[in-house]
């Protein structure tokens, strides 16, 4: 019975440790390629999205700087980050990013991020939005 109890205890500990392990998201390897593919055509520093909002995804520094109105990322808190809320469809359809609804205020249209891409951005922000 003791061996069985020990094995069960080890399994529970392994499950708990495994559940807490999350991969480190890299800006340069995970987030930047996604932003380049889905956001850069409008947020390159001079196109419609940048002209309207002041937001550029060209560099890490420009992403962290945010918009004309201020920062869009709260490092460590994706739910409080405007960028996350806009791409995760947690905002009005008129301002969701990339614009893909008929009621969008933007002239250009884009392809929405996949749930996996949204989860990656969320995890990157929750991990501190590091320049890694």
C-alpha positions in Angstrom: 0.0 0.0 0.0 2.9 2.4 0.7 4.4 1.9 -2.7 1.0 2.6 -4.3 0.6 5.7 -2.2 4.1 6.9 -3.1 3.5 6.3 -6.8 0.2 8.2 -6.7 1.8 11.1 -4.8 4.6 11.3 -7.4 2.0 11.3 -10.2 0.1 14.1 -8.5 3.3 16.2 -8.0 4.3 15.6 -11.6 0.9 16.7 -12.9 1.0 19.8 -10.7 4.5 20.7 -11.8 3.7 20.0 -15.5 0.5 22.1 -15.3 2.6 25.1 -14.2 5.1 24.8 -17.0 4.5 27.2 -19.9 6.8 27.8 -22.7 8.6 31.2 -22.9 7.2 33.2 -25.8 9.8 35.0 -27.8 9.0 38.4 -29.4 11.5 37.9 -32.2 10.5 34.3 -33.0 6.8 34.1 -32.1 5.2 37.5 -31.9 7.1 39.6 -34.5 6.5 37.2 -37.5 2.8 37.2 -36.6 2.6 41.0 -36.4 4.5 41.2 -39.7 2.1 38.8 -41.4 -1.1 40.1 -40.0 -0.6 43.8 -39.0 2.4 45.3 -40.8 0.6 46.2 -44.0 -1.5 48.8 -42.1 0.8 49.5 -39.1 4.2 50.0 -40.8 4.6 53.5 -39.6 3.1 55.2 -42.7 0.0 53.3 -43.8 -3.6 53.7 -42.8 -3.4 52.1 -39.4 -0.3 54.1 -38.4 -1.7 57.3 -39.8 -4.9 57.0 -37.8 -3.6 55.6 -34.5 0.1 56.3 -34.5 0.7 52.6 -33.9 3.4 50.8 -35.7 4.5 47.1 -35.4 7.8 47.7 -37.2 10.0 47.2 -34.2 9.7 46.0 -30.6 10.1 49.6 -29.4 7.3 50.9 -31.6 4.9 48.1 -30.3 5.8 48.9 -26.7 5.4 52.7 -27.3 1.8 52.2 -28.4 -0.4 54.8 -30.1 -1.0 58.5 -30.2 -3.2 57.9 -27.1 -0.7 55.9 -25.1 0.6 52.4 -24.5 -1.4 49.4 -25.7 0.5 46.8 -23.7 0.5 46.4 -19.9 3.5 44.0 -19.4 2.3 41.1 -17.3 -1.4 41.8 -17.8 -2.8 40.9 -21.2 -6.4 41.4 -20.1 -5.6 45.1 -19.3 -3.8 45.5 -22.6 -5.6 47.2 -25.4 -3.6 45.3 -28.1 -4.8 41.9 -26.7 -8.4 43.1 -26.3 -8.5 44.4 -29.9 -7.1 41.2 -31.5 -9.0 38.8 -29.2 -12.4 40.3 -30.3 -13.0 41.7 -26.8 -13.8 45.1 -28.2 -16.5 46.6 -30.4 -16.4 45.2 -34.0 -15.7 48.7 -35.3 -12.3 48.7 -33.7 -11.3 45.1 -33.6 -7.9 44.3 -35.2 -7.2 43.4 -37.9 -10.3 45.1 -39.3 -12.4 42.3 -40.8 -16.0 43.2 -40.1 -18.3 45.1 -42.5 -18.9 47.6 -39.7 -15.1 48.3 -39.3 -14.1 51.9 -39.2 -10.9 51.1 -41.1 -10.9 51.2 -44.9 -8.4 48.3 -45.2 -9.4 44.8 -44.2 -7.3 42.0 -42.8 -7.4 38.4 -41.8 -8.2 37.9 -38.1 -5.6 36.2 -36.0 -6.2 32.5 -35.2 -6.9 31.5 -31.7 -3.4 30.1 -31.4 -1.9 33.4 -32.5 -4.1 35.3 -30.0 -3.1 32.9 -27.3 0.6 33.5 -28.2 0.3 37.3 -27.9 -1.6 36.9 -24.6 1.0 34.6 -23.2 3.8 37.0 -24.4 2.2 39.9 -22.7 1.4 37.9 -19.5 5.1 36.9 -19.4 6.1 40.5 -19.3 6.1 41.5 -23.1 9.9 41.1 -23.2 12.2 42.0 -26.1 13.5 38.5 -26.5 
